[in-house]
């Protein structure tokens, strides 16, 4: 009997389920968007029950559409939006508050108080992270401080914490498994990436003692089995990684120096640094790339909060077009008006600026500015932000010769070509651009013996198209200088 792998890809704006065969070929896919909640300026939330119901719905749909029975699924791999924080009652499984999304900036003042206490070096030394509202730990503190039920449950020892992966695992196993993997744990600001343990000192300093943290596993491990009531059969859950690390695996970046950039809601660039946890001097994040057989592979990461979300805003907020597929033709019709820049700092600026109070702006508008010019500026903003990351990583000693890209935006040739031109390096797009889900599938398959090694996984990677540099240095310099001027207009922090 042919065995398949079910990959759950729970993202920021939608939940997806993809069935892969043993060779990494996509057999079927289902996707469902869910509600984005914006209670206040800079706040972003999701409804936990929608995260769960949409995930369950797409899993059931893809099995039905493909005619594959649960008994034919060898394993499930989970990948997820990282840092998004959920807290729930150990006894009932009921969330005490909405999921606070990674983009949320409500803990900015608390983070500043930690900086004022001169804890930045300690946090970076232990976790590889900068003190920022982006990460999970300060979100936990906010819920405890602002939701009475959470504090009551903590005092009883019944307050459960998990990032989205752990929450889904809890639900899939009907509360029998409270686990996460090293990549998700590494994004909480409460996990020591060197000892690979929850850090009691940081947990105490952050005021989140008494919370039940999940057990931290390898990315390929026995996380539990689905309750029979979920899919009609027990299925092993054997792969787990945060979405960006899953994409690193899906892109087969298993050698030090290999780098990938994913373009989804945000943009995330990760370079494999092997067994060395490089400390960034230029506001990049040191993180866990993956952990297999107890061995940690580290990575350096740059995070941009808004990439595809900018295009979503142009579509849904400004209603400049009805389908993202229209953006290529619109941008091509924009001509050579390079004076318009969109800085999509809707929830602050990520790397390398880390300015949570910055807000978005459109710069260079004139009476002649058209819808096409604004759309073009939106697409280009993603490439300019990527250049910001590459520049910072290069200053930290990283060397780039090529870049592997994935995610929804890279099906647009115009974007990928401009990315190559702006970075001045070769950009490779794989045949399977949804490498996040593929990475989760590979991890699950490793644990159950479908794949013998990472070398075998590397053999499945196939290039779809290579984009080489066409832009001259002078034009690149002019365009990027304009971007830096636009960035300086929205920054609230002076370097």
N, C-alpha and C positions, 0 to 999 in steps of 0.2 A: 504494500500500500504506500502510495506517495505521501510523504509527510510535508506539511506546510508549517510556516511560522506566521503568527499573527503579531504585527507591530502596532502598538498603540502610540500615537503621536498627539499628545495633549498640548496644544499650543495656546498662544495668548488670545487669539480671536476665533479659533475653531478647534474642534477635536476631529482627529482622523484615525481611521483604522485601515491598514494595508496588509493584505495577505501576500507573502512571498513564497516562492518555491525554494528548494534547496540550493539552487544556483543564483539566488538573489534576484530572480525575475519577478516583477510585480504581476500578480494574478488578478487582483481586484482591489478597489479602494472605495471608501465612503467617507464623506466629510460633512460636518455640520457646524455652522457658526453659532455663537451664543452671545448673550447680552454683555455689553461693557457698561459698567456702572461708574459714574463720575460724581460723587457726592459733593465735592468741593474742588476748588482750583488745586491742581497737582495731585489729587487723590484719584486712584484707579482701583476698582474692586471687581470681583467676579462672584457670582452666586455659586456656592459649593455644590448645591444640588443640580445646577445646570452643568457644571463641570462633569459631575458623575453621570447624569442622565444622557448628555450628549455623547460621552465616551461609550456608555453602554449601547446607546442607539446605533452608533456607527459600527461597532463590533458586530452586533446582531445583523445589521444591514449587509455588511460585506460578506458575512458567512452565507446569508440567504441569497445574495446576488450571484455569488460564485458557485453555489450549490455544494459548498464544502461543509462537512459536519464537524462538530467540535472534537469528535474522536480522531479526526485526521490532522488536528493541529498538534504538532510535536511540542511546541513551546510558545510562550508569549514574551515579547520584549516591550518594555515601557520606556518611552522618552517623553520629556515634559518641559514646559516653560519653567525655568529655574527661578529660585528666590521667592516666588509667589508662596505666601504663607497661610497655612490653615491650622486652626486649633479646634479640637472637638472633645466631646465628653467620652471618656473611656467606656462608660457603662452603656450609653445609648447610641454612640456613634454620631450624635447630632452636633454639627458645627456650632460654635458659640458666636461666630461673627462671619461676615463675608470673607472670602479669600482676599488678602491684600496683595495686589499685583506688584511684580518687580519694578514696574514703572512708577509706582506710588512714591510721593515725596513728603508725606505727612510727618516723617520723623526727622526732618531737616534740623530742627532746633535741638533735638536730643543728640543727634550726631555731632552738632557743633559743640555741645557741652562736653562730649567725650574728647573731641579735639582739644578743647580748652583745658581739659585735665591732663593733656599731654600723653594721651594713650595711643596716638597714631602709630608710633614706632612699634609698640608692643603688639598692636593688632596686626600690622603688616608682617612683623617677624613671625607670628604664630600662624596666621591664616593666609598670608599672601595678598590680602585685600586692603583696600583703602576704607576708611570710615565713611560710609555713605548710606543714605536711605534705601539704596538699591537692594541691600542684602537683608536676609530674613530676620536676624536676631533683634534688630530694633523694632521690627514690625510685631514680633512676639511681645516685646515690652509694652508697646502701645496698646495692644489688646488687653493685656493684664491690667494696665492702668485705667482703661476706659470702658471695659465691659465687666460689670460686677460678677456675672456668672463665671467668667474666666478665672477671676481671683479666687472665688469660692471653690471651684474645681481644683485649682492648683493647691490650695490649702488642704484639700482632701487627698491629693495625689492622683487625681483623675483627669488632669488636663493633658491631652495628647497634642503634640506638635508634629507637623509633617509638611514638607514641600509637596507639590502636586503628586509626585510619584508615590510617596508614602501614603497619601490620602487615598489614591486609587487602589493601591495594594490592600489597604485596610478594608475597603469596600469589596473588592474582588474576592478576598479571602474570608469575608464576613467577620472581620475583626480578629482573625487568628494570627495575622502577621503584621508586625509594626517594624518595618525595615526600610532602609534607603541604601543608596550606593555612595561610594566615596566622592564621585563628581558632584552630586547634589549636596552632600554634606559640606563640601568645600566652599559652597556659595552662601553659607549661612552667617558667617562671621563669628561662629561659635565652635569651629572645628579646627584642630591643629593639623595642618597638612603634613607636618614632619613626623609627628608621633602617630598620626592617623586615629586620633581619639577626640571625642568631645572634650573641650578645654574647660575644666571646672573653674579656673581663675577668670576667664572671660565671661563665662555664664554668670558668675557671681558679680563681676563688675557691671554687667549689663542688667542685673536685677531680674534674671529669668530662671532662678533656681526653682526646683520643685516641679518643673515641666518635664513630662515624659518625652525624651528624645528617642528617635528610632535607632535600632541597631544598624551599624554601618557595615556594608558588605562590599565585596569585589563587584565590579560591573557585570560580571558573568558569574552567577551564583544561584543557589536554591533560595528564592525569595518566598516560596510558598506555592500553593495550588489554588486555583479558583474554586469557590464553593460550587457544588453541583447545581445549585439553583440558578446560577448566573447564566451559563451556556448549555446546561443539560448534561455536562460531563466535567470532570475535574481536569484542568489543563495546568501543567507546570508553568510558573512564571520564573524565568531564568535569566533575563537580561534587563539591565536598567542603567540609564545614564541621562544626565541633563541634556537638553536638546543640542547644545553646541558641541559637547563632547561626543555625543552620538554621531553628529555630522563628521567630526574628526575621524571617527572609526569608519563611517560609511564612505568617506573619501580615501580610506586606506592610508592615512598619514601616520604610519607606524615608525618612521625613521626620524631621528632628530633633525630639525631644519625644515621638515615638511610643514606646509601651512595651508589652511583653508579659511574661506570667508563665506558665511551664510547670510543670505538676504531674505529675511522674513519680516515680521513686524519690526524688529530691530535688525542691526547688523553686528555680527560677532566674528572677529578674526582670532584664530588660535594657531600658534606655532608650537610644534612638538619640541620640547627641550630635553627629552630623554630622562635620565635619572637625576638631573640637576634642577633644583628649584631656583631659577634665576630671580634675583631681586631686582625689580624695575626701579630705575631712578627717574622715570619719565611717565609715572602715573598709569602704567599698565598693571594688570593683575597677574600675580603668580597663582596658579591653580593646579588642580589635578586633571591631567588629560584623560587618564583612565587608570584603573587598577585591575590587573589580571593575575591570578595565582598569587595574590598577596604582594605583588611587585607594583610599585607606583611609577607611572610615567607622568612627568610634570609638563606643564605648558605655560606659555605666556599669552595673555588674552587682552584684547581691546574690545570694549563694548560701546556700541552706538544705540541709543534708546529708540530712535525713530528712523526707520528705513521704509519698508513697505507701508507702514502706518501713515507716512506722509502722502503716499499715493491714495490710500484709503480715505484720508481727510480731503484730498482734492476731489475725490469721487463723491463721498457722502456729505462732507461738510460744505464745500463750495459748489458741488454738483456741476463740475466742469466737464464731466463725461459720465457715462453709465456703466462702462466696463473697463477694467484695467488694460484689456487687450487693445483699447483705442489709443493708449498713451504713446506707443511707438510711432504711429502715423502722425499724431499731433506733434510730437517732438521733432519729427523729421520735417514738418512744415514750418517749424519755428525759424528756420533760416539761421543766420549767423549773429543774431542779437545775443551777445554774451554778457550784457550788462545786468541781467536780472538774476538775483540769487535768492533762493528760499533756504532759510536756516530753520529747520524743523525742531526747534528746542521746546516742544510742547510740554514736556515734563522735565525740563532742565537739559543740560549738556552732559553727556557721558565722557568717555575717554577721548583725548587726553586732558580735557578741561575740568571735568568733575565740578560743574557749577549747577547745583540743584535749583537755584533761583532764577536762572536764565530762562527766557521765554522766546518763542518763535518770532520770526520777522521775515518780511519780503523786502528786499533792498533793490534799488535801481529801477523802480517802476516809472514809466513815462506814459503820456497819452497814447503812444504807439504800442504799448505792451498788450499782447494778445493772450488768449487762453492758451495757445500753443507755447508761448514763451514761458508762462507760469508752469505748465506741465513739464516742459523741458528742464526748467530750474529745479522742479521737484525730483526728477530722475537723476539729474546731475548731483544734487545734494548728497545722495548716497555715495557717489564716487569721491566727492571731495572729502566727506567724512572718513572714508576708507583711507585716503591719502594721509589724513591726520594720524590715523593709527599706524600706518606703515612708517611714517617719519619718526614717531615715538619709539617704535620697536627697533628701528635701525639705530637710533641713538642708544638703545640698550644693548646693542651688539648683534641683533638679528640680521641675517643676510638673506635677501630675497632674490631669487632668479625667476620664479614663477609662482603662480597662485592658483589653487583649485577653488572654484566657486560653486555654490549650490543655493537652493531656496527658490521660492516662487518668482522673484524678480529676474533671475538670470535667464529665463526663457526669452527675454527681450534682448536681441542681438545689439541693439543700439546702446543699451546700458553697459553691456559687457565690453563692447569696443571702447566706449568712453572710459571705462574703468582701466583698461589696458593702457590707453593713451595717457590718462592722468597719472598712473603709477609708474609708467615707463618700463613695464615688465610684461612677460607673456602671461596670459590668463587662460586656464584650461577649464572647460565646462564638461562634466561627465555625461554619459548617456542617461544615467538615472540622476536627475537633479534633486529629487526628494531624498537626499542621502541621510537625513536625520532618522527617518523611519527605518531605512536600510541598516543603519548602524545599530539600532535597537534589535533588529532581526538577527544581525550577525552575532551580537552578544548572547542572545538567547540560544542561537544555534550552536555556539561554542560550548555552552554548558551541557547540552544534551548530545554532543558528539556528531552533529551534522557537519560541523567544520572542525578540522583537526588543529588548526593554528591560524595566527594572524597572517602568515605567509599565504595560506590557501585563500583567505579573504582578499588579500591584495590582488590575487589573480583575477578576481571578478570585476575589478575597477576598469572601466572603459571610457576613453575620451570621446566626446561627441564633436566638439569643435574647439580649435585653438585660435585665440585672438592675439595677434601680434601688434606691436606699437606702430601707429601711423602718424601720430602728432609730433611736431618738432618741439624742441626744448623751449624755444622762446614763447610759443603760444601756450604751452603748458604752464609756464611761469606766470604769464599774464592772467590766465584764467584762475589759477590757484591763489594768486595775490589778491584778486577780487574777492575770492571766498574768505580769505583770512581777514580782510577788511570788514566783510559782513559779519563774521563771527565776533570780531571785536566790538561791534555795535550792540550785541545782545549779552555779552558777558557781564556778570555783576562782580566777578572776582578779578583782581589785578594780579598778574603773574609776578 
